[in-house]
């Protein structure tokens, strides 16, 4: 069962073929198929990559978890 997310929510992302690092972050903005996340907690080994990304990245909703559960993409208003 998927859970809803909102701007400001704390989420986690696991490393996989589409995502170069695992981290915990905060939702900053929504897009049609992804969300802009700030990177808050990460492994020390990924520090250079996080710095290169300026502590932010865009992640597809299918790779975002909240409380260990998949997230449900928010309903975006037309024109946004």
ROZA-48860 format. One record per residue (C-alpha): residue number from 1; residue in one letter; x, y, z. Coordinates in Angstrom, 2 decimals, always signed. Layout:
N
  pos  code        x        y        z
  NUM     A        X        Y        Z
...
//
This chain:
80
  pos  code        x        y        z
    1     X    +0.00    +0.00    +0.00
    2     X    +1.39    +3.38    -1.03
    3     X    +1.46    +6.42    +1.24
    4     X    +1.04   +10.06    +0.27
    5     X    +3.92   +12.50    +0.53
    6     X    +3.99   +16.26    +0.92
    7     X    +6.62   +18.97    +0.65
    8     X    +8.74   +18.82    +3.80
    9     X    +8.32   +15.07    +4.37
   10     X   +11.37   +13.01    +5.30
   11     X   +11.92   +10.11    +2.88
   12     X   +14.53    +7.50    +2.02
   13     X   +16.02    +6.36    -1.29
   14     X   +17.91    +3.11    -1.88
   15     X   +20.77    +2.78    -4.36
   16     X   +19.86    +0.87    -7.53
   17     X   +20.42    +0.99   -11.29
   18     X   +18.58    +4.33   -11.56
   19     X   +19.91    +5.93    -8.37
   20     X   +23.68    +6.27    -7.71
   21     X   +23.49    +6.42    -3.88
   22     X   +21.33    +5.57    -0.88
   23     X   +20.27    +8.50    +1.28
   24     X   +17.65   +10.09    +3.50
   25     X   +16.25   +13.39    +2.37
   26     X   +13.46   +15.96    +2.42
   27     X   +10.86   +16.53    -0.30
   28     X   +11.27   +20.04    -1.76
   29     X    +9.19   +20.07    -4.96
   30     X    +6.98   +17.80    -7.07
   31     X    +7.15   +17.10   -10.79
   32     X    +4.94   +14.86   -12.97
   33     X    +6.98   +11.66   -12.44
   34     X    +9.53   +12.65    -9.82
   35     X   +10.34   +14.85    -6.85
   36     X   +13.20   +17.20    -5.99
   37     X   +14.82   +16.00    -2.77
   38     X   +17.46   +17.55    -0.56
   39     X   +20.08   +14.99    +0.49
   40     X   +20.25   +15.10    +4.29
   41     X   +21.92   +11.84    +5.43
   42     X   +24.25    +9.67    +3.35
   43     X   +27.29    +7.39    +3.60
   44     X   +30.65    +9.16    +3.99
   45     X   +31.85    +7.32    +0.87
   46     X   +29.25    +9.24    -1.18
   47     X   +30.30   +12.70    +0.08
   48     X   +31.96   +13.74    -3.21
   49     X   +28.90   +12.72    -5.26
   50     X   +26.56   +14.56    -2.88
   51     X   +28.76   +17.65    -3.14
   52     X   +28.73   +17.39    -6.95
   53     X   +24.91   +17.25    -6.81
   54     X   +24.85   +20.35    -4.56
   55     X   +23.00   +18.32    -1.88
   56     X   +19.89   +17.98    -4.11
   57     X   +18.65   +15.51    -6.71
   58     X   +15.52   +14.59    -8.66
   59     X   +14.25   +11.05    -8.00
   60     X   +11.42    +9.09    -9.65
   61     X    +8.54    +8.35    -7.27
   62     X    +9.08    +4.58    -7.71
   63     X   +12.46    +4.94    -5.91
   64     X   +11.18    +6.97    -2.93
   65     X   +10.08    +5.38    +0.35
   66     X    +8.36    +6.95    +3.35
   67     X    +8.34    +4.88    +6.52
   68     X    +9.52    +1.91    +4.46
   69     X    +6.49    +2.08    +2.14
   70     X    +6.19    +3.07    -1.50
   71     X    +4.93    +6.59    -2.07
   72     X    +1.95    +7.71    -4.10
   73     X    +2.61   +10.52    -6.59
   74     X    +0.69   +13.66    -5.61
   75     X    -2.06   +15.03    -7.82
   76     X    -0.55   +18.04    -9.62
   77     X    -2.72   +20.96   -10.67
   78     X    -2.88   +21.83   -14.37
   79     X    -0.28   +24.36   -15.43
   80     X    +2.17   +23.59   -12.62
//
